[in-house]
Amino acid sequence: MLYRTLMILSRLICLMPYKLLMMFGVLLGNLYYILVKKQRERAVAQMMPALKVDEDEARRLVRKSFVNLAKNMLEIMYMPNLNSDNLSRYIDIENMDRMKDALAEGHGVVILTGHIGTWEWLSAAFTLNNMPASAIAKTQPNADYTKALNELRSKINMEIFSRGTSELLMAAKALKKGKILGFLADQDAGPGGAFIEFLGKTASTPLGPAVFSRKFGSPVMPCFILRQENGKHKVVIGEALRYKDTGDTDKDLFDLTVTMTKILEKVIRENPTQWLWFQKRWNTAPEMQKTNKHHTVKGQENK
């Protein structure tokens, strides 16, 4: 029932003028900020020490982040309207040549990104430019919601590997075929992650991007989609990062992950209203760390 409701809602949203949809997003985001106390207070509590701002400023920024999140969710429902002909109406892309050059190497490309901006639209920037892209997707608590989300992703030709299946094997095959593999690398990685300072506090950080880069020789491309004041989105593609083999695998994986974490942190600090501040990023305490000698692909998931 929920699946059908969501797909009907998506079809109705796709009939709306985009500007009107974004105006509705402002109303929905402010309502969400008022009603969802638990997430609001967690976001404020996590933002204050991270950005070194007082409570009033944190609440102002968090409210804006809730508005952006509401717009993001509506834009996900609007994805069936995106195509290669109208993409430039919504998204500007910087340094696309960097991605083309990385793909031309033939080892696939690992994308480093996070819950910043409308991250689902980041995939569209590549797939609708005839660049095959894939990602490992977290199964949502509700199966109907997962089904609807995956169908919306399929509208932009996004290949999804669901967790709990043979997702790591499929992701490895995607890189071997020279495809793009996306990682949302800003989530708590549990006891098996790399413990690195992130926004002023030690956080368990996913090693997946570094592990895949090492195993397949894939360049890591930092890519972020940022909402602009003019109503459009801008995709920013950074310079390629590469795994450097010094003979100490654990240190090399850790060092590359530190570099990637600093990039993520910089983007968030520069765009604080576009990050998901209420996520449980610092759930795993450093004393819970589990050491894994010579990390393998197994267990390194993305989102």
Steps between C-alpha positions, in 0.01 A plus 500: 500500500777745594688422178197584286434815701858621458501434126167680456638789704809506279285519188302791648820680601635457148198695372585800715712792378845461654505847658165435667633168629795678661268754662306211648833361622556816705165456673552129554853549637392761753214278612739206534736714711216591737349153535798262508655591834735203543682548170497880535661494844759241395593712200539813716702316765737355239540821303595731789837340588572400140470853361569682828177697483256595774157345537312779321726477194482122504121510504496747211730280292322177593166648397650581158640148480152358564361716219773372267428143607130542418594634158735203455225250576261668257772502234550127542130455424546732201785291350288340225490845337878512460650404166805570289324781314389705801777417750682831447182683601547366853868413538828669408809279502854619569805314371320216326825436312649369824237227516539415132878471540461279808258267321730483199763330719281189489508407871165645596457804721423516871292806583548657840192690611266540795150597608551847358247670273264281299748212489269282291521759221879470498458164331283659231782740413700199382244244381317757286835586344541137393735404783401170665462546875417267788483499878437271793168608650393458858172313534242729660300385805189476283522268197243703304706815549813319382316373192369848414840664551674244283241548226555875508875440476445277199337794321843663475668172401665451838615146578434406861647213702291438811672414824445150629542344157819451299550877495877505553560251221276699267674825594836343428374385160377852425848643555656222293268604216623858530187641662451766765442375857364754745565511875321708760798517731358715781322233704606323818695189394476305823785327685676403176540855370799731512484731801574849368419849622198631314354843571692520827415157640639152437269299275498149359553556129429263207811349340304381196617763249867442589459121496344495155755748368782277622355176368409621152738790443201732466545874543286659772312806377354738761160604360234712665171654392425838655180702492556851364330831576371516140293185557727269304746236623873497439696177478859553609752236392830512686840376397564127500634337816704182475597219734873519572659167579789535746491136607298566816144424390321607816685832516450565129125436524481718810696787343281508188188493717633793704552699180146423384354587841666842493346567159154404625545713808603804296195474275269471802657798676461708184140384449363432851133528406534224239618215724289251695587615852265270688656175378669294771849566370687457829316195637805271525742603774876457439524237774268281294751476216563158349836465326507319166843425356517559125141604429329322213201599291277291724303708746578838345162635398394845405157602602 
